[in-house]
Amino acid sequence: MTRPPRLARFVALLLAACAAEPARADDMPVIKVEMRDGVILPAVIEVPANTRFKLEISNTGQSPVEFESTELKREKALSAGSTSAIVFRTLDAGTYQVFDDFHPDAKATLVAK
C-alpha cells in the first residue's frame, strides 16, 4: 500500500520544522539609542516594521533617565552609565513618540518601516 503524496509532503514539512533552529536573540536586529542628560540620540530612531528587534538603550549622562512611550506601552529606567534593552516582538509600520520621563523636554520619534 502506498501513502498518498499529500501525507508524505506533510511529514517532510513537519520534520523540517522540527529540525530548524529557533530564532535566537543574537539573530535579531539591534538598534542603539543613547540618552544623555535630557537628549535622546538619534532624534529619529528607525526600526524594522513587522520584525522582532532589540532596542539597546545606553545612558551616557550623569543623571538617571527613563525611556518611555505611551503609544508602545513601554518604559525602561536607567541609572547613569548603564545600558539595558527592550525586545519588541513586532511593531506595525508607523511613527511613535518616545520621551525621557525624567527630562520632559527630551523627545524623539521612533519610525517603523
C-alpha positions as a Markdown table, in Angstrom:
| # | Residue | x | y | z |
|---|---|---|---|---|
| 1 | Met | 0.0 | 0.0 | 0.0 |
| 2 | Thr | 1.4 | 3.4 | -1.0 |
| 3 | Arg | 0.9 | 6.5 | 1.0 |
| 4 | Pro | -0.7 | 9.5 | -0.6 |
| 5 | Pro | 1.8 | 12.2 | -1.7 |
| 6 | Arg | 0.0 | 14.7 | 0.4 |
| 7 | Leu | 0.8 | 12.9 | 3.6 |
| 8 | Ala | 4.4 | 12.5 | 2.5 |
| 9 | Arg | 4.7 | 16.2 | 2.0 |
| 10 | Phe | 3.1 | 16.9 | 5.4 |
| 11 | Val | 5.6 | 14.6 | 7.1 |
| 12 | Ala | 8.5 | 16.2 | 5.3 |
| 13 | Leu | 7.4 | 19.7 | 6.3 |
| 14 | Leu | 6.9 | 18.6 | 9.9 |
| 15 | Leu | 10.4 | 17.0 | 10.0 |
| 16 | Ala | 11.9 | 20.2 | 8.5 |
| 17 | Ala | 10.1 | 22.4 | 11.0 |
| 18 | Cys | 11.3 | 20.3 | 13.9 |
| 19 | Ala | 14.9 | 20.3 | 12.7 |
| 20 | Ala | 15.1 | 24.1 | 12.2 |
| 21 | Glu | 16.7 | 26.1 | 15.0 |
| 22 | Pro | 14.5 | 28.6 | 16.8 |
| 23 | Ala | 15.3 | 32.3 | 16.3 |
| 24 | Arg | 17.8 | 33.5 | 18.9 |
| 25 | Ala | 18.2 | 36.9 | 20.4 |
| 26 | Asp | 21.6 | 37.2 | 18.6 |
| 27 | Asp | 19.8 | 36.9 | 15.2 |
| 28 | Met | 17.6 | 39.9 | 15.6 |
| 29 | Pro | 18.5 | 43.4 | 14.6 |
| 30 | Val | 19.8 | 45.6 | 17.4 |
| 31 | Ile | 19.1 | 49.4 | 17.2 |
| 32 | Lys | 21.1 | 51.5 | 19.6 |
| 33 | Val | 19.8 | 54.6 | 21.3 |
| 34 | Glu | 21.8 | 57.0 | 23.5 |
| 35 | Met | 20.2 | 59.0 | 26.3 |
| 36 | Arg | 22.3 | 61.8 | 27.9 |
| 37 | Asp | 21.0 | 64.3 | 30.4 |
| 38 | Gly | 17.9 | 65.4 | 28.5 |
| 39 | Val | 18.9 | 64.4 | 25.0 |
| 40 | Ile | 17.8 | 61.3 | 23.0 |
| 41 | Leu | 20.1 | 60.3 | 20.1 |
| 42 | Pro | 19.2 | 59.8 | 17.4 |
| 43 | Ala | 16.2 | 62.1 | 17.4 |
| 44 | Val | 14.6 | 59.8 | 14.7 |
| 45 | Ile | 15.0 | 56.1 | 15.6 |
| 46 | Glu | 14.5 | 53.9 | 12.6 |
| 47 | Val | 13.4 | 50.3 | 13.3 |
| 48 | Pro | 12.2 | 47.4 | 11.1 |
| 49 | Ala | 8.4 | 47.0 | 10.9 |
| 50 | Asn | 6.9 | 43.6 | 11.4 |
| 51 | Thr | 10.2 | 42.2 | 12.6 |
| 52 | Arg | 11.4 | 41.2 | 16.0 |
| 53 | Phe | 14.2 | 43.6 | 17.1 |
| 54 | Lys | 16.1 | 44.7 | 20.2 |
| 55 | Leu | 16.3 | 48.4 | 21.2 |
| 56 | Glu | 19.6 | 48.8 | 23.2 |
| 57 | Ile | 19.4 | 51.9 | 25.3 |
| 58 | Ser | 22.5 | 53.5 | 26.9 |
| 59 | Asn | 22.5 | 56.3 | 29.5 |
| 60 | Thr | 25.8 | 58.1 | 28.9 |
| 61 | Gly | 24.8 | 61.0 | 31.1 |
| 62 | Gln | 25.3 | 61.9 | 34.7 |
| 63 | Ser | 21.6 | 61.6 | 35.8 |
| 64 | Pro | 19.0 | 58.8 | 35.6 |
| 65 | Val | 16.8 | 58.6 | 32.5 |
| 66 | Glu | 13.6 | 56.8 | 31.6 |
| 67 | Phe | 12.9 | 55.8 | 28.0 |
| 68 | Glu | 9.1 | 55.8 | 27.6 |
| 69 | Ser | 6.4 | 55.6 | 25.0 |
| 70 | Thr | 2.7 | 55.7 | 26.0 |
| 71 | Glu | 1.8 | 54.6 | 22.4 |
| 72 | Leu | 4.0 | 51.5 | 22.6 |
| 73 | Lys | 3.3 | 50.9 | 26.3 |
| 74 | Arg | 6.9 | 50.5 | 27.1 |
| 75 | Glu | 9.3 | 52.1 | 29.6 |
| 76 | Lys | 12.8 | 51.5 | 30.8 |
| 77 | Ala | 14.5 | 53.4 | 33.6 |
| 78 | Leu | 18.3 | 53.5 | 33.6 |
| 79 | Ser | 20.8 | 54.8 | 36.1 |
| 80 | Ala | 23.7 | 57.0 | 35.0 |
| 81 | Gly | 26.3 | 55.0 | 33.0 |
| 82 | Ser | 24.1 | 51.9 | 32.4 |
| 83 | Thr | 22.8 | 50.1 | 29.4 |
| 84 | Ser | 19.7 | 48.0 | 29.0 |
| 85 | Ala | 17.4 | 46.6 | 26.2 |
| 86 | Ile | 13.8 | 46.3 | 25.3 |
| 87 | Val | 12.9 | 43.5 | 22.8 |
| 88 | Phe | 9.9 | 44.2 | 20.6 |
| 89 | Arg | 8.2 | 41.1 | 19.1 |
| 90 | Thr | 6.9 | 43.0 | 16.2 |
| 91 | Leu | 5.8 | 46.6 | 15.5 |
| 92 | Asp | 3.4 | 47.8 | 12.9 |
| 93 | Ala | 4.7 | 50.3 | 10.4 |
| 94 | Gly | 4.2 | 53.8 | 11.7 |
| 95 | Thr | 5.5 | 56.7 | 13.8 |
| 96 | Tyr | 5.6 | 56.5 | 17.5 |
| 97 | Gln | 6.6 | 59.2 | 20.0 |
| 98 | Val | 9.2 | 58.5 | 22.8 |
| 99 | Phe | 10.4 | 60.6 | 25.6 |
| 100 | Asp | 12.6 | 60.7 | 28.7 |
| 101 | Asp | 10.1 | 60.8 | 31.6 |
| 102 | Phe | 12.8 | 62.3 | 33.9 |
| 103 | His | 13.7 | 65.1 | 31.4 |
| 104 | Pro | 10.3 | 66.3 | 29.9 |
| 105 | Asp | 12.0 | 68.2 | 27.0 |
| 106 | Ala | 13.8 | 65.2 | 25.7 |
| 107 | Lys | 11.8 | 63.7 | 22.9 |
| 108 | Ala | 12.4 | 61.5 | 19.9 |
| 109 | Thr | 10.4 | 59.7 | 17.2 |
| 110 | Leu | 10.6 | 56.0 | 16.6 |
| 111 | Val | 9.8 | 55.2 | 12.9 |
| 112 | Ala | 9.0 | 51.6 | 12.0 |
| 113 | Lys | 9.2 | 50.9 | 8.3 |
